[in-house]
Amino acid sequence: MTQRESSSGAGFSSTANLLVLRALGALLSYPRQEMREALPEIADVIRASPLIAPRERDGLLVLIGALGEGELLAAEERYVDLFDRGRRASLNLFEHLHGEGRDRGGAMVDLKQLYERNGFELATIELPDYLPVVLEYLSCRDREEAQALLADCAHLTRCIGEALIARASPYAAALQALLVIAGEKPIDAASVPRARDRDENLDRDWGEQPAFAGESPAHPASEPFGDGTNH
């Protein structure tokens, strides 16, 4: 994501506090070698952030340790297995809200226009609703806006977090941290049933249907992810 020049400069100051959102986005991104090399710096940001509670900080440091271990190919395979083989843990947020429904395209356009109105242009092949892209955008906004949008999509990050907890994945720590930053209660991990086998996590009961029955409600661009009332 690139930032266009602005004559006013308003809203573009990335505070030290919100740098943690960029760090969380990096941890949720595909584990390339460059990301691995940045893990010590990411860990420093996590440790220093006042927005990360001790329990979530410990979980994130476990995730950072796991991402730095073993062969890169193995980390890539784990990532694809978790996030790219079905909808339940997809990091494309509108996948959960709209599924393959026709509202998804319009929601994507609205989100892209939100970025552009605030001086940002996508510089990646990823879609606008890809969670690491959303977090990079929010890391450059003010804290009030960032927390409001994170609260707006908290019902979606909770779904993803529950799917990751079900598979005992350390990636769940990043979703827990986002919920806390949004002012939401973290997921009670003990209440989440564990996936008994790999097939159980491949969305056998999701098929190709939207996350919710019927047409998804339209939401204004200021609330692109809805309020979770249908969840």
N, C-alpha and C positions, 0 to 999 in steps of 0.2 A: 504494500500500500504506500503510495506516495502522497505527499502533502503539497498542494498548490500554494503559490505565494498569495498572501492576503494583505491588503492595504491596512486593515485594522489590526491584524494579528490576534484578534480576540479568540479565545477558546482553544489556542494551539499550545499552550504551555503544558508540557508533560511533567507533572510533579514527581518527586522522588517516590511519594506514596503510590501513585498509579503505575509506576514502572513495574510493579509486581504483576500487573495484568499482562504486560508484554512477556514477562518471565513465564507466567502460567500458560500463555498462548504458545510459547516456544516448547514447553514441556509436552503440550498436546499435539504438536506438529509431528509430521513424519520424521523419524529419527535419522536424519542425515549426519554425515561425519562432522559438518560444521556445527550442528547442534550439540553433538557430543563434546566437541572442543570447548563449547561455551558453558558446559555444565558447572564448572567451578564459579563462574561469574553469576550464573543463574542462582546457584546455591547462596551466594553472598546476598543477592537481592532478596531472596526468600527469608533469610535469617534477619535481615535488617528491617523488613517491612512491618510497620505497626498494624497493618491490616490483616496480618496472618496470625491467628491464635496459636498457642503452643501445640495443641493436639494436631492441628492441620499442618503446622510447620514440621513436626516430626514425620508425618506421613509423606509430605512432599520431599523431605530429605531421603526417605527410603526410596521413593520413586526415582530421584536423581541418581542414587546409588545403583538402582536396577538398570537404568538407562545407560550407565557407563560401564556395565559389566558385560563380559562375553563378546562374541562376534557381532559386528554391526548387522550382518545378514539376519541373525537370530532376532535382534531387536526389531528389524524391519518386518519380519514375518509375524512376530507377536502383534505389532501394530495393525497390520492388515487383517489379521484374524479377529482382532477386537473391534475395529472401527469400520472396516470396509466390506464385511461379509453379511451385512444385514442392517436393518433400521434401528434395532433396539439400542445400540450404542453409537449410532452414527453421530458424527460431529457437525453434520449439516443440519442446523436447527429446524429448518422448515420441513425437513423429512419427517420429523415427529409431529409437527403441527398440521401439515397439509398432505403428507404422503405423496402420492402421484396425482393428486387432484389438480384441477385447472387453476385453483387459487394460488398455487405455489409460484407460478411464473410472475403473477402480479405482485406478490409479496416480495419476490426477489428484486424486481424493478424498484419497488418502494424503498427497500433497504439500500440499494445501490445509490438511489437519488438522495437519501439521507446522508450518506458519505459525501457525495459530491457537493451538496448544499453547504457542507461544513469544510470544503476545501480538500477533500481526500479522493484519490483515484486508485482503483485497484491496480496493482502491479504484479499480479499473480494469476495463475490459471485457476485457482480455487474460486468457488462461488462466494457471493457476499455473505451468505449465512453460515459459512464455515467458522466454527467457534474460535479458532486462533485468529482469523481475520477480524472478527467482532472485537476480540480482546485487544488486538493491536490498535484498532480505531479508538476504543475506549481509553487506552493508555495515554492518548493524546488529547483527551477531553477533560473537563473539570470533574471533580469528585462527585458532585451532586448528580450530574448527568450520567456518569458511569454507574453509580449505584442504582439509579432509577432504571436504567436499561437492564442491568443485571437482575434486578428484582422482577422486571417485566418478563424475563425469560427463565426465571427460577424454576418454574414447573417443568421446563424442558431440561435444564441442567440436572434437576433432581432425577428425572427419568434415566438420563444417561448414567448418572452416578449410581443409581440402583442396579442398572445392568452390569456395571463394572464391579460393584461389590458382590453381585451374584457370582461372578467369575473370579473373585478374590484377586482382582487386579490392583496393583499399586497406583494405577492411573486414577482410581477413584478419589485419591487425595486431592487432586486438582479440582475436581467438581465440588468436593466438600468445601474447599477453600473459597470457591466462587460463591457458594451459597452463603457462607458466613459474611463475606464482603458485601453481599447484597442485603444483609440484615435478616437473613432467613436462618431457621434452625438447620443444622447439618442433619444428614440422614442417620437414623439409628441403624447402624450396620447389623446389629443383632436381630433386627426385625425383617431383614431381607433374606428370602429363601435362596439357598445356594443352587446354582445350576448343577445338576447331577452329571451331565455329560455335555460334550461339545454341541451335539445336535439340539439340545434344549435351548441353547443360546442363539441359534441361527434363525430365530423369528418364525418358527413353524406356524405360529398362530397369528402372525401379522400378514403373511402373504404379500399381495401388492395393494392392500387397502390403506387408506389414510388412517392416521392414529385415532381419529374420532369419526363416529358414524355421521353420515349426512354431509352437507356442505360446511366447510369451515367458515366461521364468522369473519367478516371483513374487519380489519383493524386499521386505524389511522397510522400514518408513518411514524408518529411520535410514540406509538406502542406497537412496534412491528411484530412482537412475539406473543401478543395477547396477554391476558391476565391470569390464565390458568383456570378460569371458572368452569371450563368444559372438561378439565382434566380429571 
